[in-house]
Amino acid sequence: MKEYQLQIKLLKHIKDKKLSKLRVFHVPNQGIRSVKQKLLLSNMGLKSGCPDLILEFKGGSIVYIELKTSTGTLSSSQKLWYTQSQILGTPHYILKGNFFCLKNQLDKILAKHYKR
């Protein structure tokens, strides 16, 4: 299964949980763009390496989640984002594996950060 397919399934899993005090979103940072488009988006604040999912919890805390298939690897810009998150103290998780592995890892993150 491709990474985007895993992401869609995980988002459905989150929606099925009906967590009212949680906002989840994706920054569309992938794809091939012209130099002009890249410059425009960069000037608008788009950053290379932005994680696949951003979870915002009640009280304003956020968690970054980067998804990878079993064979996926982090790009240099994703590694830099992770390092900067550690410096800033922002929780940042890298989930790797098949859907069931990712779902279990995600459920542990939700249990840790979601306040009822």
Secondary structure, DSSP 8 states (H G I E B T S, - for coil): --HHHHHHHHHHHHHHHT-TTEEEE-----S---HHHHHHHHHTT--TT--SEEEEETTS-EEEEEEE-TT----HHHHHHHHHHHHHT--EEEEESSHHHHHHHHHHHHHHH---
